Amino acid sequence: MSQCLNPNCLYQNPSGTAFCQRCGSKILLGDRYRPVGFLGAGGFGRTFQAVDEHRLDTPCVIKQFLPQQSGTAELEKATELFKREAVRLRDLGKHPQIPDLLAFFAQEGRLYLIQEFIAGENLLTQKC
């Protein structure tokens, strides 16, 4: 499966698709990261499970910056916070409890942060 990242589409395409069959958006990020499924959403954007095709389909996570703020000042602040997250992840380096930063870039006018995938339970849905 290849998940479209266009916020107005999110169509699930067949595996190996280069462009979304519904909206025509490019599927691969940075010509290597293939989104394969939706994981969740929050105030700053959406998160997708993905694979790094340049590393033998190694699992990773795509964070798509998609803020819900409407004013110019709020959008600028949200953008700065997203970029600051990437810088902090880079500066932390390897840490056993924080997913590694693999990449940070813009594509088609949107910012993306790529992190190591850590398998486990979703803490929001885990029953205590």
Helices and strands as residue ranges (DSSP letters): E 2-3, E 12-13, E 33-41, E 45-52, G 53-55, E 58-65, H 72-92, E 101-107, E 110-116
